Amino acid sequence: MDSWRQRARALRDELVTAGKLSSPAWQQAVLDVPRHHFVPAYYQRRPDEPGWHLVTASEDRERWWEQVYANLSLVTEIGAVPDGGRDATGPVSSSSAPGLMTRMLEMLDVQPGMRVLEIGTGTGYNAALLAHRLGDSNVFSLDVGAGLVESARQRLAELDYHPTLVTADGIAGLPEHAPYDRIIATCAVPRVPWAWAEQTRYGGLVLVDVKVSAVVGNLVLLRRDADQLTGQFDGGAATFMQMRTPTFAQHPGQKPERDRRHAQRHVTGLRLERPWEHGVLWFLLHLTVPGRIEFGYSQDPDTGGIGAMYLYSRDGSWCEVTTNADGTGQVWEAGPRPLWQTLEQVQQFWAEAGQPGWERFGLTVTANDQHVWLDNPDSPHRWPLPA
Ligand SMILES: C[S@@+](CC[C@H](N)C(=O)[O-])C[C@H]1O[C@@H](n2cnc3c(N)ncnc32)[C@H](O)[C@@H]1O
């Protein structure tokens, strides 16, 4: 059986090969910090079985070893999550995929002596990587989960790492230890808290996954100037869990009853079977129609197969699209916002702009305003982030 050091070396090699890790200093951190120490157990779903299963070293040793040293995100805590206005149970903490963590740490451009604040301590693994690189006195990490912080503190101390750990709501940052050279958030936010800008030195960086709704958005690297944070989105993908804060909880609202008799009907040339799979386009739609947009398929009552693709938003707007014999789409839509027509307009803009990817978009955050822009901060193409 491989030792953990052999497994850590294999993980390091995998991340280097995948282009997610390059700097010798972060490679050394991955080699020296035992991830298994921070993830003694994790939850997984199993095909055809309800609920979450706990995988532990004692019950499923080989699987645990393999997955802990694989480039996988592992769910480490289950709790109440807002879901459709009802309280449901789901992941509330995880050890993010190591390749995502190392990619973010490299994007942060950390230099010796810098002070870093992490929002989202979770298991403490990322805090350990930071402490390995920067020393205890330069690393600050907070989490809203008191139990998570205490477990992380204990695990870090067992490896002789002693960064400053605090139980707090990350929305306020950690003013008592500011200023920081870098802030890294490992939970997603719909808007960047201005407190983070105030706690970052001029020229410092904030790296955060901005998600205007669950899985709608991406990582953005922001530089602190005198009165703003500004910077570009990252071309890669990141899917952090949303920050847990009452004011950030998002509910899709009532599912509207889709009664075609009361809908506008028109034909569309836009054929997008799964618009939610086009990340940038879906993001632009959410910037144009604020609030969470739900999606799915309804059944064809005659064939039992897929009948119509539908979208709906919290304000009661909905659309349904089926395919006509000539290949065009048949649209029904109703409610305050014509969702499909808005998608058509957004798609036309996106196509005319050359189908820009994430890296052509950026975000500027000031004390009073947050807006996304295309190509440069002064661009006429700007969208306010929904409040
Ligand atoms: C992906 S996990 C963090 C992983 C962690 N960096 C690690 O290395 O294990 C996201 C964390 O964000 C935390 N979180 C969620 N909402 C928060 C909030 N309002 N303030 C601070 N932390 C929050 C969660 O409790 C969770 O532990």
The ligand as a MOL file (V3000), in Angstrom:
LIG
                    3D

  0  0  0     0  0            999 V3000
M  V30 BEGIN CTAB
M  V30 COUNTS 27 29 0 0 0
M  V30 BEGIN ATOM
M  V30 1 C -15.9250 24.8080 0.0880 0
M  V30 2 S -15.9920 25.0010 1.8050 0 CHG=1
M  V30 3 C -14.3930 25.6000 2.2310 0
M  V30 4 C -13.2670 24.6520 2.0350 0
M  V30 5 C -12.0490 25.0140 2.8180 0
M  V30 6 N -11.3600 26.1610 2.2880 0
M  V30 7 C -11.1330 23.8360 2.9560 0
M  V30 8 O -9.9600 23.9200 2.6410 0
M  V30 9 O -11.6170 22.8040 3.4320 0 CHG=-1
M  V30 10 C -16.9430 26.4850 1.9960 0
M  V30 11 C -17.0220 26.9650 3.4130 0
M  V30 12 O -17.6260 28.2350 3.4340 0
M  V30 13 C -18.2600 28.3280 4.6740 0
M  V30 14 N -19.2150 29.4220 4.6920 0
M  V30 15 C -20.4460 29.4420 4.1580 0
M  V30 16 N -21.0560 30.5940 4.4250 0
M  V30 17 C -20.1840 31.3330 5.1530 0
M  V30 18 C -20.2290 32.6220 5.7360 0
M  V30 19 N -21.3210 33.3810 5.6500 0
M  V30 20 N -19.1530 33.0570 6.3850 0
M  V30 21 C -18.0400 32.2900 6.4980 0
M  V30 22 N -17.9460 31.0510 5.9730 0
M  V30 23 C -18.9990 30.5870 5.3030 0
M  V30 24 C -18.9140 26.9770 4.8460 0
M  V30 25 O -19.2420 26.7420 6.1970 0
M  V30 26 C -17.8540 26.0700 4.2840 0
M  V30 27 O -17.0640 25.5300 5.2990 0
M  V30 END ATOM
M  V30 BEGIN BOND
M  V30 1 1 1 2
M  V30 2 1 2 3
M  V30 3 1 2 10
M  V30 4 1 3 4
M  V30 5 1 4 5
M  V30 6 1 5 6
M  V30 7 1 5 7
M  V30 8 2 7 8
M  V30 9 1 7 9
M  V30 10 1 10 11
M  V30 11 1 11 12
M  V30 12 1 11 26
M  V30 13 1 12 13
M  V30 14 1 13 14
M  V30 15 1 13 24
M  V30 16 1 14 15
M  V30 17 1 14 23
M  V30 18 2 15 16
M  V30 19 1 16 17
M  V30 20 1 17 18
M  V30 21 2 17 23
M  V30 22 1 18 19
M  V30 23 2 18 20
M  V30 24 1 20 21
M  V30 25 2 21 22
M  V30 26 1 22 23
M  V30 27 1 24 25
M  V30 28 1 24 26
M  V30 29 1 26 27
M  V30 END BOND
M  V30 END CTAB
M  END
